[in-house]
């Protein structure tokens, strides 16, 4: 059975919004001191990366409309495999600078596809 691409987009949007809620009110120091928040954020990044990876297999044309896709999936892989170059500061920077883009893009795509 073919999965609806909107499900993957929804996973990305909801996981990204959840990450934002996890770090709300935190600065970099508070995030670095909160191991539970770090684990939760990293898990949601794993969900985002996997959803986009699956979407790219299902509908590459749609997936390529997520501008940071070529960076997101490898970031997920680095988190899962514990690469040393992905530290707390790197994750914090991604949350603060890159996360709003896939939220906006998935919202737009879901609107176009008829899902909110």
Residue pairs with C-beta under 8 A, 6 or more apart in sequence:
2 58
3 54
3 58
5 55
5 58
5 59
5 62
5 113
6 110
6 113
6 115
8 51
8 52
8 54
8 55
8 58
9 51
9 55
9 106
9 109
9 110
9 113
9 115
10 106
10 110
10 115
11 47
11 48
11 51
12 48
12 51
12 52
12 55
12 66
12 102
12 106
13 102
13 103
13 106
13 107
13 110
15 44
15 45
15 47
15 48
15 51
16 44
16 48
16 99
16 102
16 103
16 106
17 103
18 44
19 41
19 44
19 45
19 95
19 99
20 95
20 99
20 103
22 37
22 40
22 41
22 44
23 31
23 37
23 41
23 92
23 95
26 34
26 37
28 89
28 92
31 37
31 38
31 41
31 88
31 92
31 95
32 38
32 88
32 89
32 92
38 88
38 91
41 91
41 95
42 79
42 91
45 75
45 76
45 79
45 91
45 94
46 76
46 79
46 80
48 72
48 76
48 102
49 72
49 73
49 75
49 76
49 77
49 79
50 76
52 63
52 66
52 69
52 72
52 73
53 73
53 76
55 62
55 63
55 66
56 63
56 64
56 69
56 73
62 109
63 69
65 105
65 109
66 72
66 102
66 105
66 106
66 109
67 101
67 105
68 98
68 101
68 102
71 98
72 102
75 86
75 94
78 85
78 86
79 86
79 91
110 116
